[in-house]
């Protein structure tokens, strides 16, 4: 708009200078009273103003098209998304302003994330139904067998039934934790903890399970003091260790803790099969399992690492999967130090 105003001013000013210094003497030769207003002055001034306004209008019209075309594209895509088609994208015309390009780019990024979220939601609903149906089917079959007399009541049978109920309760609790985290309502009770002590306690609680899987645990635990929710953090550590137990049996598990000025760190590295590079970005997806462990019996619910990510983000920290060097799987938790966690 500033350029348009300057352009109109230049046209009018240059025209007036040319008229009074060059064209005036040619139109009115020998006029003695040059201060008198002539008809040609009025016509010339009107023409100059008309040319200036017309030029500014034409340029403004072109600029308006550059501005409105991206907006029309964004509006059209937004209407399509509003009707449930998340595949719609805005198109950036040629010769658009930088701001228009940023708008289209940001809108398409938002649409892409919405489409990904919609796909994940549909997949999650299907996966939840599958995960709950399996133990429910087993429970129903066993109970029906007891009712029909096909099974003899025994402590062992009741123990298996209770184990299936506990599996269902675990899945429901994990889904609840994820739902609360996504809504920003995950209740955290902060206290000062030493991450090294929490890792050590978690390993001790799972010692029998890890030994049963043939896992050798090597601890390199340096002091790492942070302000965090002790139970939630323990839940994340146990989920990582359980992930190692399921996916990397008969391997060596290296556990490390340390801290710097702003963060405390926990890193878990095993020598198992690991995750391929192309699957690293999917490791934190709900219900995702590597191809070698899609069997629910050995692969768990597929929510473990999703829970870990949600808990760390609720603490304003993060969980990242480190690049694969030779073999194995390595995950690192980053947690803000002390009062940084509540900042």
RODO-2510 file (C-alpha; in nm, 4 decimals, decimal comma):
residues 343
     n   res          X          Y          Z
     1     x     0,0000     0,0000     0,0000
     2     x     0,2909     0,2369     0,0726
     3     x     0,4379     0,1600    -0,2690
     4     x     0,1038     0,2301    -0,4354
     5     x     0,0782     0,5695    -0,2631
     6     x     0,4320     0,6608    -0,3615
     7     x     0,3675     0,5522    -0,7199
     8     x     0,0580     0,7724    -0,7496
     9     x     0,2495     1,0673    -0,5987
    10     x     0,5415     1,0213    -0,8417
    11     x     0,3070     1,0102    -1,1416
    12     x     0,1240     1,3290    -1,0399
    13     x     0,4374     1,5176    -0,9348
    14     x     0,6349     1,4248    -1,2465
    15     x     0,3398     1,5190    -1,4657
    16     x     0,3018     1,8612    -1,3010
    17     x     0,6736     1,9329    -1,3352
    18     x     0,6685     1,8353    -1,7013
    19     x     0,3581     2,0442    -1,7660
    20     x     0,4690     2,3706    -1,6055
    21     x     0,8298     2,3591    -1,7205
    22     x     0,7914     2,2191    -2,0710
    23     x     0,4364     2,1808    -2,1981
    24     x     0,2953     2,5112    -2,0648
    25     x     0,5123     2,7344    -2,2843
    26     x     0,4235     2,5221    -2,5862
    27     x     0,0496     2,5493    -2,5193
    28     x     0,0454     2,9199    -2,4284
    29     x     0,3241     3,1005    -2,6126
    30     x     0,3607     3,4677    -2,5293
    31     x     0,1230     3,4669    -2,2315
    32     x     0,2221     3,7559    -2,0070
    33     x     0,0155     3,6818    -1,6970
    34     x     0,1496     3,3377    -1,6094
    35     x    -0,0247     3,3414    -1,2702
    36     x    -0,3676     3,3173    -1,4326
    37     x    -0,5293     2,9771    -1,4188
    38     x    -0,5895     2,8418    -1,7664
    39     x    -0,8410     2,5841    -1,8847
    40     x    -0,5525     2,3648    -1,9874
    41     x    -0,4296     2,3681    -1,6302
    42     x    -0,7538     2,2159    -1,5143
    43     x    -0,7516     1,9575    -1,7910
    44     x    -0,3880     1,8698    -1,7314
    45     x    -0,4331     1,8351    -1,3563
    46     x    -0,7397     1,6169    -1,4089
    47     x    -0,5542     1,3976    -1,6588
    48     x    -0,2577     1,3631    -1,4240
    49     x    -0,4819     1,2690    -1,1327
    50     x    -0,6756     1,0268    -1,3518
    51     x    -0,3555     0,8628    -1,4770
    52     x    -0,2152     0,8428    -1,1247
    53     x    -0,5324     0,6955    -0,9789
    54     x    -0,5748     0,4559    -1,2716
    55     x    -0,2159     0,3388    -1,2447
    56     x    -0,2485     0,2865    -0,8708
    57     x    -0,5804     0,1071    -0,9205
    58     x    -0,4384    -0,1311    -1,1812
    59     x    -0,1347    -0,2113    -0,9726
    60     x    -0,3546    -0,2431    -0,6624
    61     x    -0,5865    -0,4801    -0,8468
    62     x    -0,2946    -0,6989    -0,9442
    63     x    -0,1598    -0,6941    -0,5897
    64     x    -0,5052    -0,7723    -0,4525
    65     x    -0,5175    -1,0801    -0,6744
    66     x    -0,1816    -1,1938    -0,5395
    67     x    -0,3237    -1,1533    -0,1889
    68     x    -0,6728    -1,3003    -0,2400
    69     x    -0,5839    -1,6040    -0,4538
    70     x    -0,3926    -1,7789    -0,1740
    71     x    -0,6715    -1,6821     0,0685
    72     x    -0,9325    -1,8311    -0,1634
    73     x    -0,7279    -2,1498    -0,1896
    74     x    -0,6956    -2,1709     0,1895
    75     x    -1,0691    -2,1000     0,2336
    76     x    -1,1618    -2,3701    -0,0187
    77     x    -0,9353    -2,6256     0,1484
    78     x    -1,0702    -2,5268     0,4914
    79     x    -1,4279    -2,5871     0,3750
    80     x    -1,3291    -2,9283     0,2413
    81     x    -1,1626    -3,0190     0,5718
    82     x    -1,4698    -2,8950     0,7597
    83     x    -1,6738    -3,1555     0,5663
    84     x    -1,4416    -3,4337     0,6865
    85     x    -1,1918    -3,4646     0,4000
    86     x    -0,8545    -3,4093     0,5673
    87     x    -0,6619    -3,4729     0,2465
    88     x    -0,7407    -3,1218     0,1132
    89     x    -0,4438    -2,8890     0,0676
    90     x    -0,4146    -2,5228    -0,0271
    91     x    -0,2278    -2,4338    -0,3467
    92     x     0,0187    -2,1455    -0,3609
    93     x    -0,0096    -1,9507    -0,6891
    94     x     0,2955    -1,8143    -0,8608
    95     x     0,4059    -1,4602    -0,7736
    96     x     0,2655    -1,4612    -0,4237
    97     x     0,3787    -1,2566    -0,1268
    98     x     0,6086    -1,4155     0,1259
    99     x     0,3403    -1,3883     0,3936
   100     x     0,0924    -1,5683     0,1661
   101     x     0,3440    -1,8473     0,1125
   102     x     0,3920    -1,8818     0,4878
   103     x     0,0141    -1,8912     0,5386
   104     x    -0,0338    -2,1679     0,2794
   105     x     0,2620    -2,3620     0,4170
   106     x     0,1374    -2,3396     0,7762
   107     x    -0,2159    -2,4321     0,6715
   108     x    -0,0968    -2,7376     0,4794
   109     x     0,1177    -2,8415     0,7750
   110     x    -0,1871    -2,8125     1,0006
   111     x    -0,3971    -3,0135     0,7531
   112     x    -0,1286    -3,2810     0,7337
   113     x    -0,1211    -3,3135     1,1115
   114     x    -0,5001    -3,3276     1,1259
   115     x    -0,5025    -3,6022     0,8648
   116     x    -0,2347    -3,7929     1,0553
   117     x    -0,4289    -3,7511     1,3798
   118     x    -0,7491    -3,8706     1,2130
   119     x    -0,5694    -4,1752     1,0730
   120     x    -0,4140    -4,2492     1,4112
   121     x    -0,7522    -4,2122     1,5818
   122     x    -0,9175    -4,4576     1,3434
   123     x    -0,6316    -4,7018     1,3851
   124     x    -0,6346    -4,6592     1,7638
   125     x    -1,0065    -4,7322     1,7836
   126     x    -0,9583    -5,0491     1,5827
   127     x    -0,6527    -5,1496     1,7838
   128     x    -0,8286    -5,0845     2,1162
   129     x    -1,1153    -5,3091     2,0091
   130     x    -0,8678    -5,5805     1,9102
   131     x    -0,6617    -5,5543     2,2286
   132     x    -0,9702    -5,5745     2,4492
   133     x    -1,1442    -5,8432     2,2462
   134     x    -0,8632    -6,0993     2,2832
   135     x    -0,8601    -6,1286     2,6649
   136     x    -1,2380    -6,0856     2,6798
   137     x    -1,2841    -6,3764     2,4386
   138     x    -1,0554    -6,5941     2,6487
   139     x    -1,2363    -6,4956     2,9669
   140     x    -1,5751    -6,5671     2,8151
   141     x    -1,4601    -6,9041     2,6846
   142     x    -1,3158    -7,0112     3,0204
   143     x    -1,6199    -6,8917     3,2155
   144     x    -1,8546    -7,0616     2,9707
   145     x    -1,6511    -7,3791     3,0081
   146     x    -1,6810    -7,3586     3,3850
   147     x    -2,0549    -7,3036     3,3544
   148     x    -2,0961    -7,6012     3,1190
   149     x    -1,8720    -7,8232     3,3268
   150     x    -1,6088    -7,8518     3,0531
   151     x    -1,3406    -7,7208     3,2912
   152     x    -1,2783    -7,8339     3,6443
   153     x    -1,2494    -7,5446     3,8883
   154     x    -0,8955    -7,5178     4,0174
   155     x    -0,6684    -7,2539     4,1687
   156     x    -0,4566    -7,2594     3,8546
   157     x    -0,7554    -7,1872     3,6308
   158     x    -0,8728    -6,9030     3,8529
   159     x    -0,5203    -6,7611     3,8583
   160     x    -0,5154    -6,7516     3,4771
   161     x    -0,8548    -6,5831     3,4710
   162     x    -0,7347    -6,3225     3,7198
   163     x    -0,4234    -6,2673     3,5054
   164     x    -0,6449    -6,1920     3,2038
   165     x    -0,8496    -5,9479     3,4131
   166     x    -0,5279    -5,7790     3,5239
   167     x    -0,4207    -5,7516     3,1597
   168     x    -0,7492    -5,5794     3,0802
   169     x    -0,7055    -5,3474     3,3774
   170     x    -0,3523    -5,2632     3,2648
   171     x    -0,4671    -5,1734     2,9134
   172     x    -0,7491    -4,9569     3,0496
   173     x    -0,5098    -4,7769     3,2866
   174     x    -0,2595    -4,7160     3,0053
   175     x    -0,5335    -4,5756     2,7830
   176     x    -0,6474    -4,3530     3,0692
   177     x    -0,2955    -4,2202     3,1173
   178     x    -0,2636    -4,1406     2,7465
   179     x    -0,6049    -3,9725     2,7386
   180     x    -0,5225    -3,7544     3,0401
   181     x    -0,1850    -3,6642     2,8898
   182     x    -0,3392    -3,5622     2,5572
   183     x    -0,5915    -3,3464     2,7423
   184     x    -0,3175    -3,1877     2,9537
   185     x    -0,4856    -3,3235     3,2682
   186     x    -0,2280    -3,5777     3,3808
   187     x    -0,2026    -3,5277     3,7576
   188     x     0,1621    -3,4888     3,8606
   189     x     0,2753    -3,4762     4,2221
   190     x     0,6180    -3,3191     4,2218
   191     x     0,8919    -3,4028     4,4665
   192     x     1,2701    -3,3979     4,4563
   193     x     1,4083    -3,7321     4,3438
   194     x     1,7366    -3,8863     4,2415
   195     x     1,6875    -4,0465     3,9006
   196     x     1,9706    -4,2925     3,9694
   197     x     1,7900    -4,4238     4,2779
   198     x     1,4627    -4,4595     4,0887
   199     x     1,6293    -4,6568     3,8085
   200     x     1,8017    -4,8809     4,0594
   201     x     1,4731    -4,9458     4,2428
   202     x     1,2921    -5,0210     3,9160
   203     x     1,5592    -5,2726     3,8131
   204     x     1,5399    -5,4403     4,1540
   205     x     1,1612    -5,4754     4,1251
   206     x     1,1980    -5,6422     3,7832
   207     x     1,5053    -5,8465     3,8638
   208     x     1,3267    -6,1839     3,8429
   209     x     1,1567    -6,0983     3,5119
   210     x     1,4778    -5,9706     3,3545
   211     x     1,6725    -6,2727     3,4753
   212     x     1,4017    -6,4998     3,3371
   213     x     1,4455    -6,3362     2,9965
   214     x     1,8208    -6,3947     3,0119
   215     x     1,9001    -6,0237     3,0356
   216     x     2,2213    -5,9000     3,1949
   217     x     2,1857    -5,5507     3,3427
   218     x     2,4908    -5,3227     3,3586
   219     x     2,4376    -5,0077     3,5674
   220     x     2,6303    -4,6833     3,5306
   221     x     2,4203    -4,4644     3,7545
   222     x     2,5519    -4,1236     3,8496
   223     x     2,3546    -3,8853     4,0681
   224     x     2,0828    -3,7032     3,8749
   225     x     1,8544    -3,4875     4,0913
   226     x     1,5285    -3,3529     3,9471
   227     x     1,1804    -3,2424     4,0528
   228     x     0,9282    -3,4896     3,9142
   229     x     0,6383    -3,7202     3,9884
   230     x     0,8046    -4,0232     4,1445
   231     x     0,5363    -4,2796     4,0576
   232     x     0,4915    -4,1628     3,6980
   233     x     0,8651    -4,1568     3,6405
   234     x     0,8952    -4,5075     3,7871
   235     x     0,6163    -4,6163     3,5507
   236     x     0,8136    -4,4835     3,2513
   237     x     1,1344    -4,6580     3,3606
   238     x     0,9543    -4,9885     3,4193
   239     x     0,7908    -4,9605     3,0745
   240     x     1,1340    -4,9220     2,9131
   241     x     1,2777    -5,2178     3,1043
   242     x     0,9734    -5,4274     3,0153
   243     x     1,0244    -5,3284     2,6525
   244     x     1,3810    -5,4638     2,6735
   245     x     1,2592    -5,7835     2,8382
   246     x     1,0042    -5,8505     2,5658
   247     x     1,1939    -5,7405     2,2572
   248     x     1,5561    -5,8112     2,3498
   249     x     1,5753    -6,1339     2,5500
   250     x     1,9192    -6,2816     2,6210
   251     x     2,0847    -5,9432     2,5712
   252     x     2,2897    -5,7009     2,7769
   253     x     2,1068    -5,3914     2,9010
   254     x     2,3140    -5,0825     2,9787
   255     x     2,1521    -4,8278     3,2110
   256     x     2,3020    -4,4803     3,2561
   257     x     2,2038    -4,1671     3,4453
   258     x     2,3793    -3,8302     3,4547
   259     x     2,3021    -3,4615     3,4583
   260     x     2,4255    -3,1292     3,3275
   261     x     2,3313    -2,7716     3,4121
   262     x     1,9714    -2,7857     3,2887
   263     x     1,8712    -3,1513     3,2493
   264     x     1,9001    -3,4963     3,3978
   265     x     1,9258    -3,7956     3,1660
   266     x     1,8424    -4,1638     3,1684
   267     x     1,9613    -4,3820     2,8817
   268     x     1,8771    -4,7463     2,8272
   269     x     2,0646    -4,9408     2,5603
   270     x     2,0254    -5,3097     2,4835
   271     x     2,2072    -5,5438     2,2454
   272     x     1,8923    -5,6958     2,0979
   273     x     1,7645    -5,6773     1,7384
   274     x     1,6716    -5,3086     1,7711
   275     x     1,4430    -5,1101     1,5440
   276     x     1,5126    -5,0354     1,1804
   277     x     1,5859    -4,6753     1,0856
   278     x     1,2622    -4,6351     0,8899
   279     x     1,0589    -4,7477     1,1938
   280     x     1,2199    -4,5190     1,4520
   281     x     0,9632    -4,2439     1,3960
   282     x     0,6802    -4,4939     1,4597
   283     x     0,8146    -4,6418     1,7822
   284     x     0,6114    -4,3994     1,9963
   285     x     0,2851    -4,4598     1,8086
   286     x     0,0056    -4,6256     2,0009
   287     x    -0,0291    -5,0008     1,9493
   288     x     0,2632    -5,0099     1,7084
   289     x     0,4890    -5,3117     1,7318
   290     x     0,7915    -5,4117     1,5306
   291     x     0,7268    -5,6872     1,2763
   292     x     0,9140    -5,9454     1,4808
   293     x     0,6899    -5,8900     1,7819
   294     x     0,3384    -5,8278     1,6576
   295     x     0,2164    -6,1329     1,8472
   296     x     0,0338    -5,9936     2,1466
   297     x     0,1570    -6,2718     2,3741
   298     x     0,5192    -6,1614     2,3397
   299     x     0,4737    -5,8063     2,2205
   300     x     0,2586    -5,6561     2,4938
   301     x    -0,0138    -5,4027     2,4287
   302     x     0,1996    -5,1727     2,2143
   303     x     0,1372    -4,8797     2,4481
   304     x     0,4570    -4,8879     2,6542
   305     x     0,6668    -4,6341     2,4666
   306     x     0,3617    -4,4140     2,4049
   307     x     0,3158    -4,3982     2,7816
   308     x     0,6838    -4,3110     2,8259
   309     x     0,6588    -4,0254     2,5745
   310     x     0,3403    -3,8904     2,7338
   311     x     0,4864    -3,8945     3,0850
   312     x     0,8058    -3,7180     2,9792
   313     x     0,6199    -3,4500     2,7851
   314     x     0,3930    -3,3923     3,0857
   315     x     0,7142    -3,3168     3,2798
   316     x     0,8218    -3,0730     3,0042
   317     x     1,0905    -3,3224     2,9103
   318     x     1,1196    -3,5637     2,6209
   319     x     1,1915    -3,9219     2,5211
   320     x     1,3988    -3,9809     2,2089
   321     x     1,5241    -4,2894     2,0292
   322     x     1,8921    -4,2597     1,9507
   323     x     2,0269    -4,3523     1,6058
   324     x     2,1151    -4,7160     1,5626
   325     x     2,4918    -4,7650     1,5490
   326     x     2,5559    -5,1387     1,5198
   327     x     2,2729    -5,3324     1,6763
   328     x     2,0365    -5,2940     1,9645
   329     x     1,7905    -5,0313     2,0784
   330     x     1,8728    -4,7123     2,2700
   331     x     1,6231    -4,4718     2,4251
   332     x     1,7016    -4,1585     2,6234
   333     x     1,4826    -3,9703     2,8699
   334     x     1,5505    -3,6007     2,9233
   335     x     1,4068    -3,4320     3,2292
   336     x     1,4462    -3,0670     3,3399
   337     x     1,6532    -3,0145     3,6534
   338     x     1,4948    -2,9092     3,9794
   339     x     1,2674    -2,6030     3,9487
   340     x     1,3026    -2,6015     3,5662
   341     x     1,0433    -2,8776     3,5646
   342     x     0,7758    -2,6402     3,6946
   343     x     0,8784    -2,3269     3,5046
***
